[in-house]
Amino acid sequence: MSDLIDRTPLTAQEVAFQCLALTHAALFSNQQAIRETLLFILLDRVDTLYEMLPEQCTTCSEPATK
């Protein structure tokens, strides 16, 4: 039964796509409780996405120059 769950770590692109899907679902939800739940999950996914960024990207305030 545990073979049904794929435990492969997600890529940053996959997490970003999840964030987009959650945002879309929350925007078009008519039920407040569902919207709040989706936004709560979105906060967790965004936090995960930020953790995936390289350290230099999270501390710089200006774009990197060549």
PQR file with spaces between the fields and no chain letter, atoms N, CA, C, O and H, PARSE charges and radii, in Angstrom:
ATOM       1  N    MET     1       0.815   -1.194    0.000 -0.4000 1.5000
ATOM       2  CA   MET     1       0.000    0.000    0.000 -0.0000 2.0000
ATOM       3  C    MET     1       0.862    1.263    0.000  0.5500 1.7000
ATOM       4  O    MET     1       0.483    2.267   -0.603 -0.5500 1.4000
ATOM       5  N    SER     2       2.014    1.225    0.667 -0.4000 1.5000
ATOM       6  CA   SER     2       2.872    2.405    0.706 -0.0000 2.0000
ATOM       7  C    SER     2       3.531    2.679   -0.644  0.5500 1.7000
ATOM       8  O    SER     2       4.111    3.747   -0.838 -0.5500 1.4000
ATOM       9  H    SER     2       2.323    0.409    1.156  0.4000 1.0000
ATOM      10  N    ASP     3       3.451    1.734   -1.578 -0.4000 1.5000
ATOM      11  CA   ASP     3       4.018    1.938   -2.906 -0.0000 2.0000
ATOM      12  C    ASP     3       3.207    2.938   -3.730  0.5500 1.7000
ATOM      13  O    ASP     3       3.669    3.399   -4.773 -0.5500 1.4000
ATOM      14  H    ASP     3       2.980    0.866   -1.420  0.4000 1.0000
ATOM      15  N    LEU     4       2.014    3.271   -3.272 -0.4000 1.5000
ATOM      16  CA   LEU     4       1.165    4.198   -4.018 -0.0000 2.0000
ATOM      17  C    LEU     4       1.591    5.651   -3.833  0.5500 1.7000
ATOM      18  O    LEU     4       1.161    6.521   -4.590 -0.5500 1.4000
ATOM      19  H    LEU     4       1.639    2.897   -2.425  0.4000 1.0000
ATOM      20  N    ILE     5       2.424    5.921   -2.846 -0.4000 1.5000
ATOM      21  CA   ILE     5       2.859    7.285   -2.563 -0.0000 2.0000
ATOM      22  C    ILE     5       4.252    7.497   -3.129  0.5500 1.7000
ATOM      23  O    ILE     5       5.192    6.784   -2.780 -0.5500 1.4000
ATOM      24  H    ILE     5       2.774    5.214   -2.231  0.4000 1.0000
ATOM      25  N    ASP     6       4.374    8.485   -4.006 -0.4000 1.5000
ATOM      26  CA   ASP     6       5.671    8.827   -4.594 -0.0000 2.0000
ATOM      27  C    ASP     6       6.394    9.776   -3.648  0.5500 1.7000
ATOM      28  O    ASP     6       5.943   10.900   -3.432 -0.5500 1.4000
ATOM      29  H    ASP     6       3.610    9.064   -4.290  0.4000 1.0000
ATOM      30  N    ARG     7       7.489    9.339   -3.094 -0.4000 1.5000
ATOM      31  CA   ARG     7       8.230   10.141   -2.117 -0.0000 2.0000
ATOM      32  C    ARG     7       9.418   10.878   -2.747  0.5500 1.7000
ATOM      33  O    ARG     7      10.298   11.363   -2.035 -0.5500 1.4000
ATOM      34  H    ARG     7       7.856    8.425   -3.269  0.4000 1.0000
ATOM      35  N    THR     8       9.439   10.960   -4.060 -0.4000 1.5000
ATOM      36  CA   THR     8      10.491   11.696   -4.751 -0.0000 2.0000
ATOM      37  C    THR     8      10.366   13.182   -4.405  0.5500 1.7000
ATOM      38  O    THR     8       9.277   13.743   -4.525 -0.5500 1.4000
ATOM      39  H    THR     8       8.724   10.566   -4.638  0.4000 1.0000
ATOM      40  N    PRO     9      11.454   13.830   -3.978 -0.5600 1.5000
ATOM      41  CA   PRO     9      11.373   15.266   -3.659  0.2800 2.0000
ATOM      42  C    PRO     9      10.940   16.079   -4.880  0.5500 1.7000
ATOM      43  O    PRO     9      11.336   15.789   -6.009 -0.5500 1.4000
ATOM      44  N    LEU    10      10.127   17.090   -4.632 -0.4000 1.5000
ATOM      45  CA   LEU    10       9.656   17.945   -5.715 -0.0000 2.0000
ATOM      46  C    LEU    10      10.741   18.930   -6.124  0.5500 1.7000
ATOM      47  O    LEU    10      11.576   19.332   -5.313 -0.5500 1.4000
ATOM      48  H    LEU    10       9.806   17.325   -3.714  0.4000 1.0000
ATOM      49  N    THR    11      10.714   19.310   -7.388 -0.4000 1.5000
ATOM      50  CA   THR    11      11.622   20.350   -7.874 -0.0000 2.0000
ATOM      51  C    THR    11      11.006   21.717   -7.556  0.5500 1.7000
ATOM      52  O    THR    11       9.821   21.812   -7.237 -0.5500 1.4000
ATOM      53  H    THR    11      10.036   18.984   -8.047  0.4000 1.0000
ATOM      54  N    ALA    12      11.812   22.757   -7.646 -0.4000 1.5000
ATOM      55  CA   ALA    12      11.313   24.115   -7.414 -0.0000 2.0000
ATOM      56  C    ALA    12      10.219   24.466   -8.420  0.5500 1.7000
ATOM      57  O    ALA    12       9.259   25.159   -8.083 -0.5500 1.4000
ATOM      58  H    ALA    12      12.775   22.680   -7.905  0.4000 1.0000
ATOM      59  N    GLN    13      10.366   23.992   -9.642 -0.4000 1.5000
ATOM      60  CA   GLN    13       9.362   24.263  -10.670 -0.0000 2.0000
ATOM      61  C    GLN    13       8.027   23.603  -10.312  0.5500 1.7000
ATOM      62  O    GLN    13       6.969   24.195  -10.524 -0.5500 1.4000
ATOM      63  H    GLN    13      11.147   23.430   -9.916  0.4000 1.0000
ATOM      64  N    GLU    14       8.069   22.396   -9.776 -0.4000 1.5000
ATOM      65  CA   GLU    14       6.841   21.709   -9.384 -0.0000 2.0000
ATOM      66  C    GLU    14       6.160   22.415   -8.211  0.5500 1.7000
ATOM      67  O    GLU    14       4.935   22.533   -8.185 -0.5500 1.4000
ATOM      68  H    GLU    14       8.929   21.915   -9.604  0.4000 1.0000
ATOM      69  N    VAL    15       6.943   22.880   -7.250 -0.4000 1.5000
ATOM      70  CA   VAL    15       6.378   23.609   -6.111 -0.0000 2.0000
ATOM      71  C    VAL    15       5.787   24.937   -6.584  0.5500 1.7000
ATOM      72  O    VAL    15       4.722   25.340   -6.115 -0.5500 1.4000
ATOM      73  H    VAL    15       7.938   22.784   -7.271  0.4000 1.0000
ATOM      74  N    ALA    16       6.463   25.616   -7.500 -0.4000 1.5000
ATOM      75  CA   ALA    16       5.947   26.874   -8.049 -0.0000 2.0000
ATOM      76  C    ALA    16       4.628   26.636   -8.781  0.5500 1.7000
ATOM      77  O    ALA    16       3.710   27.451   -8.683 -0.5500 1.4000
ATOM      78  H    ALA    16       7.328   25.289   -7.880  0.4000 1.0000
ATOM      79  N    PHE    17       4.528   25.535   -9.509 -0.4000 1.5000
ATOM      80  CA   PHE    17       3.287   25.208  -10.204 -0.0000 2.0000
ATOM      81  C    PHE    17       2.169   24.944   -9.197  0.5500 1.7000
ATOM      82  O    PHE    17       1.027   25.344   -9.422 -0.5500 1.4000
ATOM      83  H    PHE    17       5.273   24.873   -9.589  0.4000 1.0000
ATOM      84  N    GLN    18       2.487   24.273   -8.090 -0.4000 1.5000
ATOM      85  CA   GLN    18       1.495   24.054   -7.035 -0.0000 2.0000
ATOM      86  C    GLN    18       1.013   25.391   -6.472  0.5500 1.7000
ATOM      87  O    GLN    18      -0.177   25.569   -6.213 -0.5500 1.4000
ATOM      88  H    GLN    18       3.414   23.948   -7.907  0.4000 1.0000
ATOM      89  N    CYS    19       1.941   26.323   -6.286 -0.4000 1.5000
ATOM      90  CA   CYS    19       1.577   27.649   -5.781 -0.0000 2.0000
ATOM      91  C    CYS    19       0.621   28.355   -6.738  0.5500 1.7000
ATOM      92  O    CYS    19      -0.360   28.961   -6.308 -0.5500 1.4000
ATOM      93  H    CYS    19       2.908   26.178   -6.496  0.4000 1.0000
ATOM      94  N    LEU    20       0.906   28.276   -8.022 -0.4000 1.5000
ATOM      95  CA   LEU    20       0.018   28.890   -9.015 -0.0000 2.0000
ATOM      96  C    LEU    20      -1.369   28.253   -8.990  0.5500 1.7000
ATOM      97  O    LEU    20      -2.379   28.953   -9.065 -0.5500 1.4000
ATOM      98  H    LEU    20       1.703   27.783   -8.372  0.4000 1.0000
ATOM      99  N    ALA    21      -1.415   26.936   -8.886 -0.4000 1.5000
ATOM     100  CA   ALA    21      -2.699   26.234   -8.858 -0.0000 2.0000
ATOM     101  C    ALA    21      -3.497   26.595   -7.605  0.5500 1.7000
ATOM     102  O    ALA    21      -4.707   26.807   -7.677 -0.5500 1.4000
ATOM     103  H    ALA    21      -0.595   26.367   -8.826  0.4000 1.0000
ATOM     104  N    LEU    22      -2.823   26.664   -6.464 -0.4000 1.5000
ATOM     105  CA   LEU    22      -3.501   27.037   -5.221 -0.0000 2.0000
ATOM     106  C    LEU    22      -4.010   28.472   -5.280  0.5500 1.7000
ATOM     107  O    LEU    22      -5.109   28.763   -4.806 -0.5500 1.4000
ATOM     108  H    LEU    22      -1.840   26.492   -6.405  0.4000 1.0000
ATOM     109  N    THR    23      -3.218   29.367   -5.859 -0.4000 1.5000
ATOM     110  CA   THR    23      -3.636   30.762   -6.003 -0.0000 2.0000
ATOM     111  C    THR    23      -4.876   30.857   -6.878  0.5500 1.7000
ATOM     112  O    THR    23      -5.831   31.554   -6.536 -0.5500 1.4000
ATOM     113  H    THR    23      -2.326   29.131   -6.244  0.4000 1.0000
ATOM     114  N    HIS    24      -4.861   30.170   -7.986 -0.4000 1.5000
ATOM     115  CA   HIS    24      -6.007   30.178   -8.901 -0.0000 2.0000
ATOM     116  C    HIS    24      -7.250   29.634   -8.207  0.5500 1.7000
ATOM     117  O    HIS    24      -8.329   30.220   -8.305 -0.5500 1.4000
ATOM     118  H    HIS    24      -4.085   29.604   -8.264  0.4000 1.0000
ATOM     119  N    ALA    25      -7.099   28.516   -7.507 -0.4000 1.5000
ATOM     120  CA   ALA    25      -8.241   27.910   -6.820 -0.0000 2.0000
ATOM     121  C    ALA    25      -8.788   28.842   -5.738  0.5500 1.7000
ATOM     122  O    ALA    25     -10.003   28.964   -5.583 -0.5500 1.4000
ATOM     123  H    ALA    25      -6.223   28.040   -7.427  0.4000 1.0000
ATOM     124  N    ALA    26      -7.905   29.494   -4.994 -0.4000 1.5000
ATOM     125  CA   ALA    26      -8.353   30.398   -3.933 -0.0000 2.0000
ATOM     126  C    ALA    26      -9.074   31.618   -4.510  0.5500 1.7000
ATOM     127  O    ALA    26     -10.075   32.071   -3.956 -0.5500 1.4000
ATOM     128  H    ALA    26      -6.918   29.395   -5.120  0.4000 1.0000
ATOM     129  N    LEU    27      -8.566   32.144   -5.614 -0.4000 1.5000
ATOM     130  CA   LEU    27      -9.187   33.319   -6.227 -0.0000 2.0000
ATOM     131  C    LEU    27     -10.604   33.045   -6.710  0.5500 1.7000
ATOM     132  O    LEU    27     -11.466   33.922   -6.648 -0.5500 1.4000
ATOM     133  H    LEU    27      -7.753   31.776   -6.064  0.4000 1.0000
ATOM     134  N    PHE    28     -10.842   31.844   -7.186 -0.4000 1.5000
ATOM     135  CA   PHE    28     -12.136   31.531   -7.779 -0.0000 2.0000
ATOM     136  C    PHE    28     -13.041   30.720   -6.866  0.5500 1.7000
ATOM     137  O    PHE    28     -14.075   30.219   -7.306 -0.5500 1.4000
ATOM     138  H    PHE    28     -10.142   31.131   -7.237  0.4000 1.0000
ATOM     139  N    SER    29     -12.667   30.586   -5.603 -0.4000 1.5000
ATOM     140  CA   SER    29     -13.512   29.882   -4.640 -0.0000 2.0000
ATOM     141  C    SER    29     -14.548   30.845   -4.074  0.5500 1.7000
ATOM     142  O    SER    29     -14.226   31.975   -3.709 -0.5500 1.4000
ATOM     143  H    SER    29     -11.827   30.993   -5.245  0.4000 1.0000
ATOM     144  N    ASN    30     -15.781   30.390   -4.006 -0.4000 1.5000
ATOM     145  CA   ASN    30     -16.859   31.211   -3.461 -0.0000 2.0000
ATOM     146  C    ASN    30     -17.085   30.963   -1.977  0.5500 1.7000
ATOM     147  O    ASN    30     -17.835   31.697   -1.334 -0.5500 1.4000
ATOM     148  H    ASN    30     -16.042   29.472   -4.303  0.4000 1.0000
ATOM     149  N    GLN    31     -16.444   29.936   -1.426 -0.4000 1.5000
ATOM     150  CA   GLN    31     -16.646   29.584   -0.024 -0.0000 2.0000
ATOM     151  C    GLN    31     -15.458   30.047    0.809  0.5500 1.7000
ATOM     152  O    GLN    31     -14.314   29.682    0.539 -0.5500 1.4000
ATOM     153  H    GLN    31     -15.835   29.340   -1.948  0.4000 1.0000
ATOM     154  N    GLN    32     -15.744   30.852    1.820 -0.4000 1.5000
ATOM     155  CA   GLN    32     -14.702   31.455    2.643 -0.0000 2.0000
ATOM     156  C    GLN    32     -13.821   30.409    3.319  0.5500 1.7000
ATOM     157  O    GLN    32     -12.601   30.569    3.353 -0.5500 1.4000
ATOM     158  H    GLN    32     -16.673   31.149    2.039  0.4000 1.0000
ATOM     159  N    ALA    33     -14.403   29.353    3.852 -0.4000 1.5000
ATOM     160  CA   ALA    33     -13.618   28.332    4.559 -0.0000 2.0000
ATOM     161  C    ALA    33     -12.653   27.627    3.610  0.5500 1.7000
ATOM     162  O    ALA    33     -11.512   27.347    3.975 -0.5500 1.4000
ATOM     163  H    ALA    33     -15.394   29.222    3.825  0.4000 1.0000
ATOM     164  N    ILE    34     -13.105   27.344    2.408 -0.4000 1.5000
ATOM     165  CA   ILE    34     -12.242   26.691    1.423 -0.0000 2.0000
ATOM     166  C    ILE    34     -11.126   27.639    1.004  0.5500 1.7000
ATOM     167  O    ILE    34      -9.974   27.223    0.882 -0.5500 1.4000
ATOM     168  H    ILE    34     -14.032   27.571    2.111  0.4000 1.0000
ATOM     169  N    ARG    35     -11.453   28.905    0.783 -0.4000 1.5000
ATOM     170  CA   ARG    35     -10.438   29.894    0.402 -0.0000 2.0000
ATOM     171  C    ARG    35      -9.366   30.020    1.485  0.5500 1.7000
ATOM     172  O    ARG    35      -8.174   30.054    1.177 -0.5500 1.4000
ATOM     173  H    ARG    35     -12.389   29.243    0.883  0.4000 1.0000
ATOM     174  N    GLU    36      -9.782   30.087    2.738 -0.4000 1.5000
ATOM     175  CA   GLU    36      -8.821   30.193    3.837 -0.0000 2.0000
ATOM     176  C    GLU    36      -7.931   28.955    3.920  0.5500 1.7000
ATOM     177  O    GLU    36      -6.733   29.066    4.181 -0.5500 1.4000
ATOM     178  H    GLU    36     -10.750   30.059    2.988  0.4000 1.0000
ATOM     179  N    THR    37      -8.509   27.790    3.702 -0.4000 1.5000
ATOM     180  CA   THR    37      -7.723   26.554    3.728 -0.0000 2.0000
ATOM     181  C    THR    37      -6.704   26.541    2.601  0.5500 1.7000
ATOM     182  O    THR    37      -5.543   26.190    2.815 -0.5500 1.4000
ATOM     183  H    THR    37      -9.482   27.699    3.490  0.4000 1.0000
ATOM     184  N    LEU    38      -7.128   26.920    1.404 -0.4000 1.5000
ATOM     185  CA   LEU    38      -6.215   26.963    0.263 -0.0000 2.0000
ATOM     186  C    LEU    38      -5.083   27.961    0.492  0.5500 1.7000
ATOM     187  O    LEU    38      -3.934   27.683    0.147 -0.5500 1.4000
ATOM     188  H    LEU    38      -8.070   27.205    1.230  0.4000 1.0000
ATOM     189  N    LEU    39      -5.394   29.111    1.068 -0.4000 1.5000
ATOM     190  CA   LEU    39      -4.362   30.113    1.330 -0.0000 2.0000
ATOM     191  C    LEU    39      -3.396   29.649    2.414  0.5500 1.7000
ATOM     192  O    LEU    39      -2.208   29.968    2.363 -0.5500 1.4000
ATOM     193  H    LEU    39      -6.327   29.336    1.349  0.4000 1.0000
ATOM     194  N    PHE    40      -3.895   28.899    3.393 -0.4000 1.5000
ATOM     195  CA   PHE    40      -3.025   28.335    4.424 -0.0000 2.0000
ATOM     196  C    PHE    40      -2.039   27.351    3.794  0.5500 1.7000
ATOM     197  O    PHE    40      -0.849   27.366    4.112 -0.5500 1.4000
ATOM     198  H    PHE    40      -4.860   28.640    3.434  0.4000 1.0000
ATOM     199  N    ILE    41      -2.538   26.499    2.906 -0.4000 1.5000
ATOM     200  CA   ILE    41      -1.665   25.546    2.207 -0.0000 2.0000
ATOM     201  C    ILE    41      -0.685   26.300    1.318  0.5500 1.7000
ATOM     202  O    ILE    41       0.482   25.923    1.218 -0.5500 1.4000
ATOM     203  H    ILE    41      -3.504   26.486    2.648  0.4000 1.0000
ATOM     204  N    LEU    42      -1.155   27.361    0.673 -0.4000 1.5000
ATOM     205  CA   LEU    42      -0.288   28.174   -0.183 -0.0000 2.0000
ATOM     206  C    LEU    42       0.878   28.766    0.608  0.5500 1.7000
ATOM     207  O    LEU    42       2.008   28.781    0.120 -0.5500 1.4000
ATOM     208  H    LEU    42      -2.104   27.667    0.754  0.4000 1.0000
ATOM     209  N    LEU    43       0.620   29.247    1.809 -0.4000 1.5000
ATOM     210  CA   LEU    43       1.698   29.787    2.643 -0.0000 2.0000
ATOM     211  C    LEU    43       2.771   28.737    2.901  0.5500 1.7000
ATOM     212  O    LEU    43       3.962   29.045    2.875 -0.5500 1.4000
ATOM     213  H    LEU    43      -0.298   29.234    2.206  0.4000 1.0000
ATOM     214  N    ASP    44       2.358   27.511    3.147 -0.4000 1.5000
ATOM     215  CA   ASP    44       3.315   26.427    3.377 -0.0000 2.0000
ATOM     216  C    ASP    44       4.130   26.139    2.118  0.5500 1.7000
ATOM     217  O    ASP    44       5.342   25.939    2.194 -0.5500 1.4000
ATOM     218  H    ASP    44       1.390   27.260    3.168  0.4000 1.0000
ATOM     219  N    ARG    45       3.473   26.118    0.969 -0.4000 1.5000
ATOM     220  CA   ARG    45       4.164   25.836   -0.292 -0.0000 2.0000
ATOM     221  C    ARG    45       5.142   26.959   -0.651  0.5500 1.7000
ATOM     222  O    ARG    45       6.236   26.689   -1.145 -0.5500 1.4000
ATOM     223  H    ARG    45       2.488   26.281    0.907  0.4000 1.0000
ATOM     224  N    VAL    46       4.757   28.214   -0.407 -0.4000 1.5000
ATOM     225  CA   VAL    46       5.651   29.343   -0.679 -0.0000 2.0000
ATOM     226  C    VAL    46       6.865   29.268    0.236  0.5500 1.7000
ATOM     227  O    VAL    46       7.988   29.528   -0.197 -0.5500 1.4000
ATOM     228  H    VAL    46       3.868   28.434   -0.006  0.4000 1.0000
ATOM     229  N    ASP    47       6.647   28.914    1.495 -0.4000 1.5000
ATOM     230  CA   ASP    47       7.759   28.750    2.431 -0.0000 2.0000
ATOM     231  C    ASP    47       8.710   27.665    1.938  0.5500 1.7000
ATOM     232  O    ASP    47       9.929   27.830    1.997 -0.5500 1.4000
ATOM     233  H    ASP    47       5.735   28.703    1.847  0.4000 1.0000
ATOM     234  N    THR    48       8.159   26.562    1.455 -0.4000 1.5000
ATOM     235  CA   THR    48       8.975   25.480    0.900 -0.0000 2.0000
ATOM     236  C    THR    48       9.766   25.972   -0.305  0.5500 1.7000
ATOM     237  O    THR    48      10.940   25.638   -0.462 -0.5500 1.4000
ATOM     238  H    THR    48       7.169   26.428    1.406  0.4000 1.0000
ATOM     239  N    LEU    49       9.126   26.762   -1.147 -0.4000 1.5000
ATOM     240  CA   LEU    49       9.789   27.292   -2.338 -0.0000 2.0000
ATOM     241  C    LEU    49      10.952   28.206   -1.953  0.5500 1.7000
ATOM     242  O    LEU    49      12.023   28.126   -2.555 -0.5500 1.4000
ATOM     243  H    LEU    49       8.172   27.034   -1.019  0.4000 1.0000
ATOM     244  N    TYR    50      10.756   29.065   -0.967 -0.4000 1.5000
ATOM     245  CA   TYR    50      11.839   29.943   -0.512 -0.0000 2.0000
ATOM     246  C    TYR    50      13.001   29.148    0.062  0.5500 1.7000
ATOM     247  O    TYR    50      14.158   29.529   -0.115 -0.5500 1.4000
ATOM     248  H    TYR    50       9.886   29.130   -0.478  0.4000 1.0000
ATOM     249  N    GLU    51      12.709   28.053    0.744 -0.4000 1.5000
ATOM     250  CA   GLU    51      13.776   27.212    1.290 -0.0000 2.0000
ATOM     251  C    GLU    51      14.603   26.563    0.188  0.5500 1.7000
ATOM     252  O    GLU    51      15.759   26.204    0.413 -0.5500 1.4000
ATOM     253  H    GLU    51      11.769   27.743    0.888  0.4000 1.0000
ATOM     254  N    MET    52      14.029   26.409   -0.992 -0.4000 1.5000
ATOM     255  CA   MET    52      14.730   25.788   -2.114 -0.0000 2.0000
ATOM     256  C    MET    52      15.658   26.765   -2.831  0.5500 1.7000
ATOM     257  O    MET    52      16.529   26.343   -3.592 -0.5500 1.4000
ATOM     258  H    MET    52      13.090   26.700   -1.175  0.4000 1.0000
ATOM     259  N    LEU    53      15.482   28.068   -2.598 -0.4000 1.5000
ATOM     260  CA   LEU    53      16.325   29.064   -3.258 -0.0000 2.0000
ATOM     261  C    LEU    53      17.745   28.989   -2.721  0.5500 1.7000
ATOM     262  O    LEU    53      17.958   28.702   -1.543 -0.5500 1.4000
ATOM     263  H    LEU    53      14.774   28.411   -1.980  0.4000 1.0000
ATOM     264  N    PRO    54      18.714   29.250   -3.590 -0.5600 1.5000
ATOM     265  CA   PRO    54      20.096   29.320   -3.105  0.2800 2.0000
ATOM     266  C    PRO    54      20.234   30.458   -2.095  0.5500 1.7000
ATOM     267  O    PRO    54      19.505   31.447   -2.169 -0.5500 1.4000
ATOM     268  N    GLU    55      21.153   30.323   -1.167 -0.4000 1.5000
ATOM     269  CA   GLU    55      21.328   31.310   -0.096 -0.0000 2.0000
ATOM     270  C    GLU    55      21.576   32.716   -0.638  0.5500 1.7000
ATOM     271  O    GLU    55      21.057   33.684   -0.083 -0.5500 1.4000
ATOM     272  H    GLU    55      21.745   29.520   -1.106  0.4000 1.0000
ATOM     273  N    GLN    56      22.358   32.848   -1.711 -0.4000 1.5000
ATOM     274  CA   GLN    56      22.665   34.173   -2.240 -0.0000 2.0000
ATOM     275  C    GLN    56      21.426   34.870   -2.775  0.5500 1.7000
ATOM     276  O    GLN    56      21.372   36.100   -2.763 -0.5500 1.4000
ATOM     277  H    GLN    56      22.780   32.061   -2.162  0.4000 1.0000
ATOM     278  N    CYS    57      20.437   34.134   -3.241 -0.4000 1.5000
ATOM     279  CA   CYS    57      19.228   34.749   -3.784 -0.0000 2.0000
ATOM     280  C    CYS    57      18.317   35.275   -2.683  0.5500 1.7000
ATOM     281  O    CYS    57      17.553   36.212   -2.914 -0.5500 1.4000
ATOM     282  H    CYS    57      20.481   33.135   -3.250  0.4000 1.0000
ATOM     283  N    THR    58      18.382   34.698   -1.506 -0.4000 1.5000
ATOM     284  CA   THR    58      17.479   35.114   -0.443 -0.0000 2.0000
ATOM     285  C    THR    58      18.016   36.294    0.345  0.5500 1.7000
ATOM     286  O    THR    58      17.272   36.917    1.103 -0.5500 1.4000
ATOM     287  H    THR    58      19.003   33.937   -1.318  0.4000 1.0000
ATOM     288  N    THR    59      19.310   36.618    0.181 -0.4000 1.5000
ATOM     289  CA   THR    59      19.880   37.707    0.966 -0.0000 2.0000
ATOM     290  C    THR    59      20.190   38.944    0.146  0.5500 1.7000
ATOM     291  O    THR    59      20.430   40.008    0.717 -0.5500 1.4000
ATOM     292  H    THR    59      19.915   36.112   -0.435  0.4000 1.0000
ATOM     293  N    CYS    60      20.192   38.839   -1.163 -0.4000 1.5000
ATOM     294  CA   CYS    60      20.547   40.007   -1.973 -0.0000 2.0000
ATOM     295  C    CYS    60      19.313   40.869   -2.230  0.5500 1.7000
ATOM     296  O    CYS    60      18.206   40.358   -2.400 -0.5500 1.4000
ATOM     297  H    CYS    60      19.998   37.975   -1.627  0.4000 1.0000
ATOM     298  N    SER    61      19.526   42.179   -2.255 -0.4000 1.5000
ATOM     299  CA   SER    61      18.417   43.092   -2.510 -0.0000 2.0000
ATOM     300  C    SER    61      18.442   43.616   -3.939  0.5500 1.7000
ATOM     301  O    SER    61      17.466   44.202   -4.408 -0.5500 1.4000
ATOM     302  H    SER    61      20.425   42.594   -2.117  0.4000 1.0000
ATOM     303  N    GLU    62      19.553   43.404   -4.628 -0.4000 1.5000
ATOM     304  CA   GLU    62      19.679   43.851   -6.011 -0.0000 2.0000
ATOM     305  C    GLU    62      19.971   42.652   -6.900  0.5500 1.7000
ATOM     306  O    GLU    62      20.561   41.673   -6.444 -0.5500 1.4000
ATOM     307  H    GLU    62      20.345   42.927   -4.248  0.4000 1.0000
ATOM     308  N    PRO    63      19.562   42.717   -8.168 -0.5600 1.5000
ATOM     309  CA   PRO    63      19.866   41.615   -9.085  0.2800 2.0000
ATOM     310  C    PRO    63      21.371   41.421   -9.234  0.5500 1.7000
ATOM     311  O    PRO    63      22.144   42.377   -9.169 -0.5500 1.4000
ATOM     312  N    ALA    64      21.762   40.202   -9.429 -0.4000 1.5000
ATOM     313  CA   ALA    64      23.189   39.904   -9.608 -0.0000 2.0000
ATOM     314  C    ALA    64      23.681   40.503  -10.921  0.5500 1.7000
ATOM     315  O    ALA    64      22.962   40.504  -11.920 -0.5500 1.4000
ATOM     316  H    ALA    64      21.135   39.425   -9.482  0.4000 1.0000
ATOM     317  N    THR    65      24.908   41.011  -10.910 -0.4000 1.5000
ATOM     318  CA   THR    65      25.509   41.561  -12.124 -0.0000 2.0000
ATOM     319  C    THR    65      26.634   40.658  -12.572  0.5500 1.7000
ATOM     320  O    THR    65      27.219   39.926  -11.774 -0.5500 1.4000
ATOM     321  H    THR    65      25.492   41.010  -10.098  0.4000 1.0000
ATOM     322  N    LYS    66      26.932   40.717  -13.858 -0.4000 1.5000
ATOM     323  CA   LYS    66      27.988   39.858  -14.413 -0.0000 2.0000
ATOM     324  C    LYS    66      29.349   40.452  -14.203  0.5500 1.7000
ATOM     325  O    LYS    66      30.350   39.861  -14.609 -0.5500 1.4000
ATOM     326  H    LYS    66      26.458   41.312  -14.507  0.4000 1.0000
